[in-house]
Amino acid sequence: MFIRRKIVSQCIYTNRKWKKTEIDLILVNYYGIFVIESKNWTGRL
């Protein structure tokens, strides 16, 4: 089950790697997925 949640944190894409900063740990722990709605990015950690 995938739940869309708004993440206020910012993710920076550098050297083909995602650097996470204060990403919602609940979303990461249960789904292992972070969503950036502002750019419609979905990535797996």
C-alpha positions in Angstrom: 0.0 0.0 0.0 1.3 3.4 -1.0 0.3 6.5 0.9 1.0 9.9 -0.5 2.2 12.3 2.1 3.5 15.8 1.8 7.2 16.1 2.8 8.3 19.5 3.9 11.9 18.5 3.9 14.2 19.2 1.0 16.1 16.6 -1.0 19.2 17.5 -3.0 20.2 15.5 -6.0 24.0 15.5 -6.3 26.3 13.2 -8.1 23.5 10.8 -9.0 22.8 10.3 -5.3 19.9 11.5 -3.1 21.0 13.3 0.0 18.2 13.2 2.5 17.6 15.9 5.1 15.0 15.5 7.7 12.9 13.2 5.6 9.7 11.9 7.3 11.1 8.8 9.1 7.7 7.2 9.4 7.3 7.2 5.6 10.8 5.8 5.2 10.5 3.2 7.9 7.2 1.8 6.7 7.5 2.2 3.0 11.2 3.0 2.2 9.9 5.6 -0.2 10.2 9.3 -0.2 8.0 11.5 -2.3 8.8 15.0 -3.5 5.4 16.4 -4.6 6.9 19.7 -5.7 8.9 18.0 -8.5 6.8 14.8 -8.6 9.8 12.7 -7.8 9.5 9.2 -6.2 12.6 7.4 -5.1 13.6 4.4 -3.1 16.2 4.8 -0.3 
